[in-house]
């Protein structure tokens, strides 16, 4: 495979893994909140459990697709470079958790600062020059 095509696939896989991982976490959280709401109301019919099941399955599917994308990343980049970049999923989850109407978690100054520090760490890791996987020595 040509280097440019491999690089493009690698970047797309990075993006997909990060976004799908965050989406999976957010959907699973909504599913569990729905389940808790149904349990608190004392309703346990198939109809009332469907939203919880749907959100949870969407979350698990997103997380599974994220894993497939991550495997494509691992083929193309060193783990010590790639893994810290997954920190972007933490940033997306924080934004989603604080902005999505179904979640509306508090955005405290300390959490926001911590999220910005994660973002700064991701930026530092991404600036390293050696981000290509080299053939292993035999």
Order of alpha helices (4+ residues) and beta strands (2+ residues): alpha-alpha-alpha-alpha-alpha
